[in-house]
Amino acid sequence: VQLQASGGGLVQPGGSLRLSCAAPEVTFAIYVMGWFRQVPGKEREFVAAFRRSTGRRYYADSVKDRFTISRINVNSTVYLQMNNLKPEDTAVYYCATTPSSLIQSSIFQSAAYDYWGQGTLVTVSS
């Protein structure tokens, strides 16, 4: 199962981008979809996630109040609206999902997710 992430690009500081993640091959019920990001030489870090059963959204402190993750729509697509982007947001962004209903602490852990997209590069620079 391969997720399809898109929407990355080059944007100036203070700008906005919207990433999308589609899961056309997924046949199982999606409980959680998450976004992570990674820069060379660093571990993949949690950005945001949406839990379908509760409608709850989770965010890393570094992106809270700037990024918004959408609900999972009927086509198993989720969006990440990124506003007021900063140079430190530069990274490859990955979406991920799992057929498991994760406990809350696992939502923030990349190892808890089974299926990933190919990544989309976001560069924030003037």
C-alpha positions as CSV (number, residue, x, y, z in Angstrom):
1,V,0.0,0.0,0.0
2,Q,1.5,3.3,-1.1
3,L,0.2,6.6,-0.1
4,Q,0.5,9.6,-2.5
5,A,1.8,12.8,-1.0
6,S,2.0,16.0,-3.0
7,G,1.9,19.8,-2.7
8,G,5.5,20.6,-1.7
9,G,7.6,23.3,-3.2
10,L,9.6,26.4,-2.6
11,V,8.0,29.2,-0.6
12,Q,9.2,32.4,1.1
13,P,9.2,32.7,4.9
14,G,5.7,33.7,6.0
15,G,4.1,32.0,3.0
16,S,1.7,29.0,2.9
17,L,1.5,25.6,1.3
18,R,-1.1,22.9,1.3
19,L,0.1,19.3,1.2
20,S,-2.3,16.5,0.3
21,C,-2.1,12.8,1.0
22,A,-4.2,10.3,-0.9
23,A,-4.6,6.6,-0.2
24,P,-6.3,5.1,-3.2
25,E,-4.9,1.6,-2.6
26,V,-6.1,1.4,1.0
27,T,-8.9,-1.1,1.5
28,F,-8.9,-1.1,5.3
29,A,-10.6,1.3,7.6
30,I,-8.3,4.2,8.4
31,Y,-8.2,5.2,12.0
32,V,-5.3,7.6,12.0
33,M,-3.4,9.6,9.4
34,G,-0.3,11.5,10.2
35,W,2.3,13.8,8.8
36,F,6.0,13.5,9.7
37,R,9.0,15.4,8.4
38,Q,12.7,14.7,8.1
39,V,15.8,16.6,7.3
40,P,19.1,15.0,6.3
41,G,21.0,13.7,9.3
42,K,18.0,13.9,11.7
43,E,15.3,11.5,12.7
44,R,11.9,11.7,11.2
45,E,9.7,13.8,13.5
46,F,6.0,14.1,14.1
47,V,4.1,17.0,12.7
48,A,0.4,16.4,12.9
49,A,-2.2,13.6,13.0
50,F,-5.9,13.1,12.8
51,R,-7.8,10.4,14.6
52,R,-11.1,9.6,12.8
53,S,-12.9,8.0,15.8
54,T,-12.7,11.0,18.0
55,G,-12.2,13.8,15.4
56,R,-9.2,14.9,17.4
57,R,-6.2,16.6,15.9
58,Y,-2.7,16.3,17.3
59,Y,0.2,18.8,16.6
60,A,3.9,19.1,17.4
61,D,4.5,22.2,19.5
62,S,6.7,23.6,16.7
63,V,3.8,23.8,14.3
64,K,0.8,24.4,16.6
65,D,-1.3,27.5,15.5
66,R,0.4,27.5,12.1
67,F,-0.4,24.1,10.6
68,T,-3.9,22.5,10.3
69,I,-4.6,18.9,9.5
70,S,-7.9,18.2,7.8
71,R,-10.4,15.5,8.5
72,I,-10.0,12.3,6.5
73,N,-12.4,12.6,3.7
74,V,-14.5,9.9,2.0
75,N,-11.7,9.4,-0.5
76,S,-9.2,8.7,2.2
77,T,-7.4,11.9,1.6
78,V,-6.0,14.2,4.2
79,Y,-4.6,17.7,3.8
80,L,-2.0,19.7,5.8
81,Q,-2.4,23.4,5.5
82,M,0.8,25.1,6.5
83,N,0.8,28.9,7.2
84,N,3.4,31.3,8.3
85,L,6.1,29.0,7.2
86,K,9.6,29.4,8.6
87,P,13.0,28.3,7.3
88,E,13.1,25.6,10.0
89,D,10.1,24.0,8.4
90,T,12.2,23.0,5.5
91,A,12.1,19.2,5.2
92,V,10.7,16.3,3.3
93,Y,7.2,15.7,4.5
94,Y,5.7,12.2,4.7
95,C,2.2,11.1,5.3
96,A,1.4,7.8,7.0
97,T,-1.4,5.6,8.1
98,T,-2.1,2.4,9.9
99,P,-5.1,0.0,10.2
100,S,-4.5,0.0,13.9
101,S,-6.4,2.2,16.3
102,L,-3.3,3.6,18.0
103,I,-3.1,4.5,21.7
104,Q,-2.6,8.2,22.1
105,S,1.1,8.0,22.9
106,S,1.8,6.0,19.8
107,I,0.3,8.6,17.5
108,F,3.5,10.6,17.8
109,Q,5.8,7.7,17.0
110,S,6.7,7.0,13.4
111,A,7.3,3.3,14.2
112,A,3.6,3.0,14.9
113,Y,2.6,3.6,11.3
114,D,2.6,0.9,8.7
115,Y,2.2,2.6,5.4
116,W,3.9,5.7,4.1
117,G,3.9,8.0,1.1
118,Q,7.0,8.8,-0.9
119,G,7.5,12.2,0.6
120,T,7.2,15.7,-0.7
121,L,9.9,18.4,-0.3
122,V,9.1,21.7,1.3
123,T,11.7,24.4,1.1
124,V,11.2,27.7,2.9
125,S,13.7,30.2,1.8
126,S,14.0,33.8,0.6
